[in-house]
Amino acid sequence: TLYNYGARKVALIGVGPVGCSPSELSRYSADGVTCVERINSAVQLFNNRLISVVDHFNTNFAGAHFIY
């Protein structure tokens, strides 16, 4: 793992509002301009879980600092 190789400062980046990207708007938005909430809801679930993982890592990896 990166931790075993000495990594102690790690940034984990969340996913942005994919449901507002041009490709998703053109495919799934009713009017082509309104963000697709079902996609953004899934992204938010992922980001929330990622925050939990960061908290878990900070608790269980001594000397390491993980940020979201």
OpenMM code with the backbone's topology and positions (N, CA, C; nanometers):
from openmm import Vec3, app, unit

residues = "THR LEU TYR ASN TYR GLY ALA ARG LYS VAL ALA LEU ILE GLY VAL GLY PRO VAL GLY CYS SER PRO SER GLU LEU SER ARG TYR SER ALA ASP GLY VAL THR CYS VAL GLU ARG ILE ASN SER ALA VAL GLN LEU PHE ASN ASN ARG LEU ILE SER VAL VAL ASP HIS PHE ASN THR ASN PHE ALA GLY ALA HIS PHE ILE TYR".split()
positions = [
    Vec3(0.0832, -0.1192, 0.0000),
    Vec3(0.0000, 0.0000, 0.0000),
    Vec3(0.0871, 0.1248, 0.0000),
    Vec3(0.0275, 0.2363, -0.0337),
    Vec3(0.1016, 0.3625, -0.0294),
    Vec3(0.1515, 0.3915, 0.1116),
    Vec3(0.0709, 0.3587, 0.2106),
    Vec3(0.1104, 0.3778, 0.3504),
    Vec3(0.2360, 0.2978, 0.3810),
    Vec3(0.2403, 0.1734, 0.3347),
    Vec3(0.3580, 0.0889, 0.3580),
    Vec3(0.4822, 0.1423, 0.2887),
    Vec3(0.4633, 0.2190, 0.1816),
    Vec3(0.5758, 0.2802, 0.1105),
    Vec3(0.6147, 0.4153, 0.1693),
    Vec3(0.5468, 0.4565, 0.2757),
    Vec3(0.5852, 0.5789, 0.3446),
    Vec3(0.4945, 0.6986, 0.3251),
    Vec3(0.3896, 0.6845, 0.2473),
    Vec3(0.2985, 0.7979, 0.2276),
    Vec3(0.2293, 0.8306, 0.3596),
    Vec3(0.2345, 0.9563, 0.3992),
    Vec3(0.1714, 0.9980, 0.5242),
    Vec3(0.0746, 1.1141, 0.5062),
    Vec3(0.0840, 1.1828, 0.3952),
    Vec3(-0.0090, 1.2918, 0.3647),
    Vec3(-0.0762, 1.2599, 0.2321),
    Vec3(-0.2072, 1.2373, 0.2388),
    Vec3(-0.2807, 1.1946, 0.1196),
    Vec3(-0.4084, 1.2776, 0.1074),
    Vec3(-0.4329, 1.3298, -0.0105),
    Vec3(-0.5573, 1.4023, -0.0385),
    Vec3(-0.6455, 1.3155, -0.1272),
    Vec3(-0.7690, 1.2995, -0.0872),
    Vec3(-0.8673, 1.2268, -0.1669),
    Vec3(-0.9697, 1.3289, -0.2151),
    Vec3(-0.9896, 1.3325, -0.3441),
    Vec3(-1.0736, 1.4341, -0.4060),
    Vec3(-1.2112, 1.3762, -0.4389),
    Vec3(-1.3139, 1.4465, -0.3988),
    Vec3(-1.4499, 1.4049, -0.4294),
    Vec3(-1.4836, 1.4299, -0.5757),
    Vec3(-1.5955, 1.3760, -0.6154),
    Vec3(-1.6435, 1.3901, -0.7527),
    Vec3(-1.7381, 1.5099, -0.7588),
    Vec3(-1.7258, 1.5882, -0.8636),
    Vec3(-1.8125, 1.7045, -0.8831),
    Vec3(-1.9492, 1.6650, -0.9360),
    Vec3(-2.0334, 1.7626, -0.9618),
    Vec3(-2.1706, 1.7370, -1.0070),
    Vec3(-2.1759, 1.6870, -1.1516),
    Vec3(-2.1520, 1.5595, -1.1688),
    Vec3(-2.1484, 1.4978, -1.3013),
    Vec3(-2.2803, 1.5183, -1.3760),
    Vec3(-2.3892, 1.5222, -1.3028),
    Vec3(-2.5200, 1.5407, -1.3650),
    Vec3(-2.5392, 1.6773, -1.4288),
    Vec3(-2.4426, 1.7658, -1.4114),
    Vec3(-2.4477, 1.8993, -1.4735),
    Vec3(-2.3482, 1.9114, -1.5882),
    Vec3(-2.2786, 1.8031, -1.6205),
    Vec3(-2.1805, 1.8076, -1.7292),
    Vec3(-2.2534, 1.8096, -1.8641),
    Vec3(-2.1933, 1.8709, -1.9640),
    Vec3(-2.2597, 1.8804, -2.0947),
    Vec3(-2.3036, 1.7459, -2.1526),
    Vec3(-2.2207, 1.6441, -2.1367),
    Vec3(-2.2588, 1.5146, -2.1944),
    Vec3(-2.3819, 1.4559, -2.1261),
    Vec3(-2.3902, 1.4692, -1.9946),
    Vec3(-2.5066, 1.4163, -1.9222),
    Vec3(-2.6300, 1.5023, -1.9481),
    Vec3(-2.6113, 1.6322, -1.9602),
    Vec3(-2.7245, 1.7199, -1.9923),
    Vec3(-2.7839, 1.6847, -2.1279),
    Vec3(-2.6967, 1.6601, -2.2255),
    Vec3(-2.7476, 1.6292, -2.3598),
    Vec3(-2.8152, 1.4930, -2.3655),
    Vec3(-2.7713, 1.3997, -2.2823),
    Vec3(-2.8294, 1.2654, -2.2840),
    Vec3(-2.9534, 1.2506, -2.1973),
    Vec3(-2.9506, 1.3087, -2.0775),
    Vec3(-3.0527, 1.2742, -1.9786),
    Vec3(-3.1391, 1.3894, -1.9283),
    Vec3(-3.1017, 1.5123, -1.9559),
    Vec3(-3.1813, 1.6256, -1.9082),
    Vec3(-3.3017, 1.6463, -1.9999),
    Vec3(-3.4168, 1.6702, -1.9400),
    Vec3(-3.5392, 1.6894, -2.0186),
    Vec3(-3.5301, 1.8110, -2.1105),
    Vec3(-3.4628, 1.9156, -2.0631),
    Vec3(-3.4551, 2.0380, -2.1432),
    Vec3(-3.3133, 2.0727, -2.1888),
    Vec3(-3.2170, 1.9894, -2.1531),
    Vec3(-3.0790, 2.0126, -2.1948),
    Vec3(-3.0021, 2.1117, -2.1103),
    Vec3(-3.0681, 2.1716, -2.0104),
    Vec3(-2.9996, 2.2689, -1.9245),
    Vec3(-3.0150, 2.2397, -1.7747),
    Vec3(-3.1161, 2.1632, -1.7390),
    Vec3(-3.1394, 2.1306, -1.5985),
    Vec3(-3.0546, 2.0107, -1.5593),
    Vec3(-2.9781, 2.0257, -1.4507),
    Vec3(-2.8918, 1.9165, -1.4044),
    Vec3(-2.9735, 1.7909, -1.3754),
    Vec3(-2.9107, 1.6764, -1.3929),
    Vec3(-2.9756, 1.5470, -1.3731),
    Vec3(-2.9558, 1.5065, -1.2271),
    Vec3(-3.0605, 1.5238, -1.1478),
    Vec3(-3.0498, 1.5036, -1.0035),
    Vec3(-3.0209, 1.3588, -0.9643),
    Vec3(-3.0717, 1.2613, -1.0391),
    Vec3(-3.0452, 1.1217, -1.0000),
    Vec3(-2.8965, 1.0904, -1.0119),
    Vec3(-2.8299, 1.1501, -1.1074),
    Vec3(-2.6851, 1.1304, -1.1204),
    Vec3(-2.6133, 1.2042, -1.0081),
    Vec3(-2.6519, 1.3275, -0.9837),
    Vec3(-2.5877, 1.4046, -0.8772),
    Vec3(-2.6128, 1.3433, -0.7398),
    Vec3(-2.7267, 1.2798, -0.7211),
    Vec3(-2.7543, 1.2113, -0.5943),
    Vec3(-2.6591, 1.0945, -0.5742),
    Vec3(-2.6327, 1.0202, -0.6806),
    Vec3(-2.5378, 0.9086, -0.6723),
    Vec3(-2.3973, 0.9602, -0.6421),
    Vec3(-2.3602, 1.0711, -0.7035),
    Vec3(-2.2297, 1.1323, -0.6772),
    Vec3(-2.2200, 1.1733, -0.5305),
    Vec3(-2.3265, 1.2303, -0.4773),
    Vec3(-2.3257, 1.2727, -0.3370),
    Vec3(-2.3121, 1.1530, -0.2431),
    Vec3(-2.3776, 1.0426, -0.2756),
    Vec3(-2.3613, 0.9205, -0.1958),
    Vec3(-2.2153, 0.8756, -0.1955),
    Vec3(-2.1525, 0.8786, -0.3135),
    Vec3(-2.0117, 0.8414, -0.3239),
    Vec3(-1.9253, 0.9343, -0.2386),
    Vec3(-1.9454, 1.0641, -0.2518),
    Vec3(-1.8646, 1.1601, -0.1765),
    Vec3(-1.8827, 1.1440, -0.0261),
    Vec3(-2.0048, 1.1193, 0.0179),
    Vec3(-2.0292, 1.0968, 0.1605),
    Vec3(-1.9556, 0.9737, 0.2103),
    Vec3(-1.9549, 0.8694, 0.1310),
    Vec3(-1.8827, 0.7476, 0.1692),
    Vec3(-1.7324, 0.7732, 0.1709),
    Vec3(-1.6847, 0.8521, 0.0767),
    Vec3(-1.5427, 0.8851, 0.0724),
    Vec3(-1.5005, 0.9610, 0.1980),
    Vec3(-1.5848, 1.0504, 0.2453),
    Vec3(-1.5562, 1.1226, 0.3695),
    Vec3(-1.5448, 1.0244, 0.4853),
    Vec3(-1.6322, 0.9249, 0.4899),
    Vec3(-1.6257, 0.8224, 0.5946),
    Vec3(-1.4964, 0.7433, 0.5862),
    Vec3(-1.4535, 0.7133, 0.4651),
    Vec3(-1.3281, 0.6396, 0.4454),
    Vec3(-1.2101, 0.7231, 0.4942),
    Vec3(-1.2100, 0.8517, 0.4638),
    Vec3(-1.1030, 0.9406, 0.5102),
    Vec3(-1.0985, 0.9416, 0.6630),
    Vec3(-1.2128, 0.9521, 0.7271),
    Vec3(-1.2182, 0.9480, 0.8736),
    Vec3(-1.1632, 0.8166, 0.9269),
    Vec3(-1.2008, 0.7072, 0.8625),
    Vec3(-1.1521, 0.5748, 0.9028),
    Vec3(-1.0002, 0.5666, 0.8892),
    Vec3(-0.9471, 0.6130, 0.7770),
    Vec3(-0.8023, 0.6097, 0.7555),
    Vec3(-0.7295, 0.6926, 0.8607),
    Vec3(-0.7808, 0.8110, 0.8921),
    Vec3(-0.7151, 0.8959, 0.9916),
    Vec3(-0.7147, 0.8316, 1.1294),
    Vec3(-0.8147, 0.7522, 1.1583),
    Vec3(-0.8221, 0.6827, 1.2866),
    Vec3(-0.7292, 0.5624, 1.2917),
    Vec3(-0.7128, 0.4932, 1.1787),
    Vec3(-0.6453, 0.3638, 1.1797),
    Vec3(-0.5036, 0.3612, 1.1236),
    Vec3(-0.4555, 0.4709, 1.0688),
    Vec3(-0.3194, 0.4742, 1.0155),
    Vec3(-0.2389, 0.5779, 1.0924),
    Vec3(-0.1632, 0.5292, 1.1897),
    Vec3(-0.0864, 0.6165, 1.2785),
    Vec3(0.0099, 0.7049, 1.2003),
    Vec3(0.0114, 0.8320, 1.2359),
    Vec3(0.1045, 0.9257, 1.1756),
    Vec3(0.0655, 0.9752, 1.0384),
    Vec3(-0.0440, 0.9273, 0.9858),
    Vec3(-0.0871, 0.9684, 0.8521),
    Vec3(-0.1927, 1.0777, 0.8634),
    Vec3(-0.2012, 1.1576, 0.7591),
    Vec3(-0.3025, 1.2633, 0.7539),
    Vec3(-0.3707, 1.2571, 0.6180),
    Vec3(-0.4951, 1.2145, 0.6201),
    Vec3(-0.5758, 1.2064, 0.4986),
    Vec3(-0.6740, 1.3226, 0.5000),
    Vec3(-0.6915, 1.3863, 0.3847),
    Vec3(-0.7886, 1.4946, 0.3758),
    Vec3(-0.8824, 1.4692, 0.2587),
    Vec3(-1.0007, 1.5260, 0.2714),
    Vec3(-1.1009, 1.5179, 0.1647),
    Vec3(-1.1112, 1.6542, 0.1027),
] * unit.nanometer
topology = app.Topology()
chain = topology.addChain("A")
for resn in residues:
    res = topology.addResidue(resn, chain)
    for name in ("N", "CA", "C"):
        topology.addAtom(name, app.Element.getBySymbol(name[0]), res)
